[in-house]
Amino acid sequence: MNPKTAKLVFGVVLIFVLTANPLLAQDARATLSGTITDSSGKVLPNIKVNVKNLYTSESTEAQTDSAGHYAVPNLAAGDYEVSASAEGIGSIVAKVTLGETQQTLDLLLNAAPAQSPQSAPPSAAPSDNLPNAPSTSKTAPSLEDLGFSPAESQANAKEQALLDKRTHMLKIHQRMGLITTIPLIATVLLGPGAGGKSEGTATRDLHVALGALTGDLYGITAWYAIRAPKIKGTEKRGPIRFHEAMAWIHGPGMILTPILGAMAFSQKNNGERVHGIAAAHGPVAIVTAGAFGAALLSVSLKF
């Protein structure tokens, strides 16, 4: 690869690196806040609040100010158990599902027995996202979306935590898919120009470099989908079925395309006309790109 081509390829790769990092850094973070009062409505200052992530078991503590207000920032999206107590007043344990924005959970302390997760207030109710698709709303999906009753879903914190992890990984899967589309389109567009007769042309080298970048990004994208936890009893709906069906086309295509491309590249550099199965490189690449684009659109657009 000549120096001019190398600089061009380096610039393209740098652009994708700078583009990918902000997207991957968009890990779901939220702030949980609220006010703690007693049965008479009086605000309670200096009350310790414990917020526990039911998936990681990590706990964060806060304390109410003079107005009875508490705030716990920088929490990852997921299912939490919130507890507070005051001697002589009472205690409470509530469950809440956090999304990617600020959420309010007011707590009432009284002399009644501690409130269990099964009796969580309505404000802790989860959202209605599809369980198998990347979440597009502000809160994560819940087991109630799968047909479980509130009592059943709130009693299965482990299953809910798995669902939260699946949603998080599929969000990254979707974002990486969008990033992969950029070099994929550029590679396909440069395909016709990469068939020149001269050995080691800049267009051909750039085509190969972009194809390699596309393959690497595709591998990362597929990893997040494959490693996302599976939830038993989950019903796969129309767009998800189509999305997975397209994977049986673009998955093998992403493996076959670079193999055929390497054969075609070698033949061209030897001054030969592309022949044999290497001649299928272009058609296979187009079918693969089409299936990948259709799969991406199926979960990005509502229809």
C-alpha positions as CSV (number, residue, x, y, z in Angstrom):
1,M,0.0,0.0,0.0
2,N,1.5,3.3,-1.0
3,P,1.9,6.2,1.5
4,K,-1.0,8.2,0.0
5,T,-3.3,5.3,0.3
6,A,-2.1,4.5,3.8
7,K,-2.9,8.0,5.0
8,L,-6.4,7.8,3.4
9,V,-7.1,4.5,5.2
10,F,-5.8,5.8,8.5
11,G,-8.1,8.8,8.2
12,V,-11.1,6.6,7.5
13,V,-10.4,4.4,10.5
14,L,-9.8,7.4,12.7
15,I,-13.2,8.8,11.8
16,F,-14.9,5.5,12.7
17,V,-13.1,5.3,16.0
18,L,-14.1,8.8,17.0
19,T,-17.6,8.1,15.9
20,A,-17.9,4.8,17.8
21,N,-16.6,5.9,21.2
22,P,-19.3,8.4,22.0
23,L,-22.0,5.9,21.1
24,L,-20.6,3.2,23.2
25,A,-20.1,5.6,26.0
26,Q,-23.9,6.2,26.2
27,D,-24.3,3.7,29.0
28,A,-27.7,4.1,30.6
29,R,-27.4,6.3,33.7
30,A,-30.1,7.7,35.9
31,T,-30.8,9.7,39.0
32,L,-33.3,8.5,41.6
33,S,-34.7,11.1,43.9
34,G,-37.7,11.8,46.1
35,T,-39.1,13.0,49.4
36,I,-39.5,11.0,52.6
37,T,-42.5,11.9,54.9
38,D,-44.3,10.3,57.9
39,S,-47.9,9.4,58.1
40,S,-48.9,13.0,58.9
41,G,-47.2,14.3,55.8
42,K,-44.3,15.9,57.7
43,V,-41.0,15.7,55.9
44,L,-38.2,13.7,57.6
45,P,-34.6,15.1,57.5
46,N,-31.5,13.0,58.1
47,I,-33.0,9.7,57.1
48,K,-30.6,7.2,55.5
49,V,-31.7,5.8,52.2
50,N,-30.1,2.6,50.8
51,V,-30.4,1.9,47.0
52,K,-29.4,-1.7,46.0
53,N,-28.9,-2.9,42.5
54,L,-30.7,-6.3,42.3
55,Y,-28.4,-7.5,39.5
56,T,-25.0,-6.5,40.8
57,S,-25.9,-6.3,44.6
58,E,-24.1,-3.0,44.7
59,S,-25.5,-0.6,47.2
60,T,-25.5,3.2,47.3
61,E,-26.4,5.3,50.4
62,A,-27.9,8.8,50.6
63,Q,-29.4,10.9,53.3
64,T,-32.4,13.3,53.3
65,D,-31.7,17.0,53.7
66,S,-33.7,19.4,55.8
67,A,-36.6,19.3,53.4
68,G,-36.7,15.5,53.5
69,H,-35.4,15.2,50.0
70,Y,-32.8,12.6,48.8
71,A,-31.1,12.1,45.5
72,V,-28.9,9.2,44.3
73,P,-27.2,10.1,40.9
74,N,-25.2,8.0,38.4
75,L,-27.2,4.8,38.7
76,A,-27.1,2.2,35.9
77,A,-30.4,1.3,34.3
78,G,-32.0,-1.7,36.0
79,D,-34.0,-3.0,38.9
80,Y,-33.4,-1.6,42.4
81,E,-34.5,-2.1,46.0
82,V,-34.9,1.1,47.9
83,S,-35.0,1.0,51.7
84,A,-35.3,3.6,54.5
85,S,-36.0,3.5,58.2
86,A,-36.2,5.8,61.2
87,E,-36.3,4.6,64.8
88,G,-39.7,5.2,66.4
89,I,-41.3,6.1,63.0
90,G,-41.1,3.1,60.8
91,S,-39.4,1.6,57.7
92,I,-40.1,0.9,54.1
93,V,-38.7,-1.3,51.3
94,A,-39.7,-0.5,47.8
95,K,-38.7,-1.7,44.3
96,V,-38.2,0.5,41.3
97,T,-37.0,0.0,37.7
98,L,-34.7,2.8,36.5
99,G,-34.3,3.9,32.9
100,E,-31.9,6.5,31.4
101,T,-33.4,9.7,33.0
102,Q,-34.2,11.1,36.4
103,Q,-36.9,9.2,38.2
104,T,-38.8,10.1,41.4
105,L,-39.8,7.8,44.2
106,D,-41.4,9.3,47.3
107,L,-41.4,7.2,50.4
108,L,-43.8,7.1,53.4
109,L,-42.6,5.9,56.8
110,N,-45.1,4.8,59.3
111,A,-45.5,2.3,62.1
112,A,-46.7,-0.4,59.8
113,P,-44.5,-3.4,59.0
114,A,-41.8,-2.8,56.4
115,Q,-43.2,-2.7,52.9
116,S,-42.0,-5.6,50.8
117,P,-40.9,-5.5,47.2
118,Q,-44.3,-7.2,46.3
119,S,-46.1,-4.0,47.5
120,A,-44.0,-1.5,45.6
121,P,-45.8,1.7,44.8
122,P,-47.2,2.4,41.4
123,S,-44.3,4.7,40.6
124,A,-42.1,1.7,40.5
125,A,-44.0,0.0,37.8
126,P,-41.9,-1.0,34.8
127,S,-42.4,0.1,31.2
128,D,-43.9,-1.7,28.3
129,N,-41.0,-2.2,25.9
130,L,-40.6,-5.3,23.8
131,P,-38.5,-7.9,25.7
132,N,-36.5,-9.1,22.7
133,A,-35.8,-5.8,21.0
134,P,-33.5,-2.9,22.0
135,S,-35.3,-0.6,24.3
136,T,-36.3,2.7,22.7
137,S,-38.2,4.3,25.7
138,K,-36.8,5.8,28.9
139,T,-37.1,2.7,31.1
140,A,-36.2,-0.9,30.8
141,P,-38.7,-3.6,30.0
142,S,-40.1,-5.9,32.7
143,L,-41.3,-9.4,33.2
144,E,-44.9,-8.1,33.2
145,D,-44.4,-7.5,29.5
146,L,-44.0,-11.2,29.1
147,G,-47.4,-12.0,30.7
148,F,-46.4,-12.4,34.3
149,S,-48.6,-11.0,37.0
150,P,-47.1,-8.1,39.1
151,A,-46.7,-10.4,42.1
152,E,-44.9,-13.0,40.0
153,S,-42.6,-10.5,38.3
154,Q,-41.7,-8.7,41.5
155,A,-40.9,-12.0,43.1
156,N,-38.4,-13.0,40.4
157,A,-35.7,-10.4,40.8
158,K,-33.1,-12.7,39.2
159,E,-35.2,-13.1,36.0
160,Q,-35.8,-9.3,35.9
161,A,-32.0,-8.7,36.2
162,L,-31.4,-11.0,33.3
163,L,-33.9,-9.2,31.3
164,D,-32.3,-5.8,32.1
165,K,-28.9,-7.2,31.1
166,R,-30.3,-8.5,27.8
167,T,-31.8,-5.1,27.0
168,H,-28.6,-3.4,27.8
169,M,-26.5,-5.7,25.5
170,L,-29.1,-5.5,22.7
171,K,-28.9,-1.7,22.8
172,I,-25.2,-1.9,22.2
173,H,-25.8,-4.5,19.5
174,Q,-28.1,-2.0,17.7
175,R,-25.7,0.9,18.1
176,M,-22.8,-1.2,16.8
177,G,-25.0,-2.3,13.9
178,L,-25.6,1.4,12.9
179,I,-21.8,2.1,13.1
180,T,-21.1,-1.0,11.0
181,T,-23.4,0.3,8.3
182,I,-21.1,3.2,7.4
183,P,-18.0,1.3,6.3
184,L,-20.3,-1.4,4.8
185,I,-21.9,1.0,2.5
186,A,-18.6,2.6,1.6
187,T,-17.1,-0.8,0.8
188,V,-20.0,-1.7,-1.5
189,L,-19.8,1.7,-3.3
190,L,-16.0,1.3,-3.9
191,G,-16.5,-2.3,-5.2
192,P,-16.8,-1.4,-8.9
193,G,-13.8,0.9,-8.8
194,A,-11.7,-1.8,-7.1
195,G,-11.7,-3.9,-10.3
196,G,-9.1,-2.0,-12.1
197,K,-6.3,-3.7,-14.0
198,S,-3.4,-1.9,-12.4
199,E,-1.8,-3.7,-9.5
200,G,-2.2,-2.2,-6.0
201,T,-4.4,0.7,-6.9
202,A,-5.5,3.1,-4.2
203,T,-9.2,2.4,-4.7
204,R,-8.6,-1.4,-4.4
205,D,-6.5,-1.0,-1.3
206,L,-9.1,1.3,0.3
207,H,-11.8,-1.2,-0.6
208,V,-9.9,-4.0,1.2
209,A,-9.2,-1.8,4.2
210,L,-12.9,-0.8,4.6
211,G,-14.0,-4.4,4.1
212,A,-11.7,-5.5,6.9
213,L,-13.0,-2.7,9.2
214,T,-16.6,-3.8,8.3
215,G,-15.8,-7.4,9.3
216,D,-14.3,-6.4,12.6
217,L,-17.3,-4.1,13.5
218,Y,-19.7,-6.8,12.4
219,G,-18.0,-9.4,14.7
220,I,-18.4,-7.0,17.7
221,T,-22.1,-6.4,16.7
222,A,-22.8,-10.1,16.5
223,W,-21.1,-10.9,19.8
224,Y,-23.4,-8.6,21.8
225,A,-26.5,-10.3,20.2
226,I,-25.2,-13.9,20.7
227,R,-24.1,-13.3,24.3
228,A,-27.2,-11.5,25.5
229,P,-29.0,-13.7,28.1
230,K,-32.0,-15.6,26.8
231,I,-35.3,-15.4,28.8
232,K,-37.3,-18.6,28.9
233,G,-40.9,-18.2,27.8
234,T,-40.2,-15.0,25.8
235,E,-42.4,-14.6,22.8
236,K,-40.6,-13.4,19.7
237,R,-42.7,-11.0,17.7
238,G,-42.8,-10.1,14.0
239,P,-39.9,-7.6,13.6
240,I,-37.7,-9.8,15.8
241,R,-38.4,-12.9,13.8
242,F,-37.6,-11.1,10.6
243,H,-34.5,-9.6,12.2
244,E,-33.2,-13.1,13.2
245,A,-34.2,-14.6,9.8
246,M,-32.0,-12.0,8.0
247,A,-29.1,-13.0,10.2
248,W,-29.1,-16.4,8.6
249,I,-28.3,-14.6,5.3
250,H,-25.9,-11.8,6.3
251,G,-24.1,-14.0,8.9
252,P,-22.8,-16.5,6.3
253,G,-22.4,-13.7,3.8
254,M,-20.1,-11.8,6.1
255,I,-17.9,-14.9,6.2
256,L,-18.0,-15.8,2.6
257,T,-17.6,-12.3,1.2
258,P,-14.0,-11.6,2.5
259,I,-12.9,-15.1,1.4
260,L,-14.1,-14.5,-2.2
261,G,-12.7,-11.0,-2.0
262,A,-9.3,-12.2,-1.1
263,M,-9.4,-14.6,-4.1
264,A,-10.5,-11.8,-6.4
265,F,-7.8,-9.5,-5.0
266,S,-5.1,-12.0,-5.7
267,Q,-6.3,-12.7,-9.2
268,K,-6.4,-8.9,-10.0
269,N,-3.0,-8.3,-8.6
270,N,-1.6,-11.1,-10.7
271,G,-3.0,-9.3,-13.8
272,E,-5.7,-11.9,-14.3
273,R,-9.3,-11.5,-15.0
274,V,-11.5,-12.5,-12.0
275,H,-12.7,-16.0,-12.6
276,G,-14.1,-19.1,-10.9
277,I,-16.0,-18.7,-7.6
278,A,-14.1,-15.5,-7.0
279,A,-16.5,-13.9,-9.5
280,A,-19.3,-14.3,-7.0
281,H,-17.6,-11.8,-4.6
282,G,-19.6,-8.8,-5.9
283,P,-23.1,-10.5,-5.9
284,V,-22.6,-12.1,-2.5
285,A,-21.4,-8.8,-1.0
286,I,-24.5,-7.0,-2.3
287,V,-26.9,-9.7,-1.0
288,T,-25.1,-9.6,2.4
289,A,-25.3,-5.8,2.6
290,G,-29.0,-5.9,1.6
291,A,-29.9,-8.5,4.3
292,F,-27.9,-6.6,6.9
293,G,-29.7,-3.4,6.0
294,A,-33.1,-5.1,6.1
295,A,-32.3,-6.6,9.5
296,L,-31.3,-3.2,10.9
297,L,-34.4,-1.5,9.6
298,S,-36.7,-4.2,11.0
299,V,-35.8,-3.2,14.6
300,S,-35.2,0.5,14.0
301,L,-38.5,1.4,12.4
302,K,-41.9,0.7,13.7
303,F,-44.3,-1.0,11.2
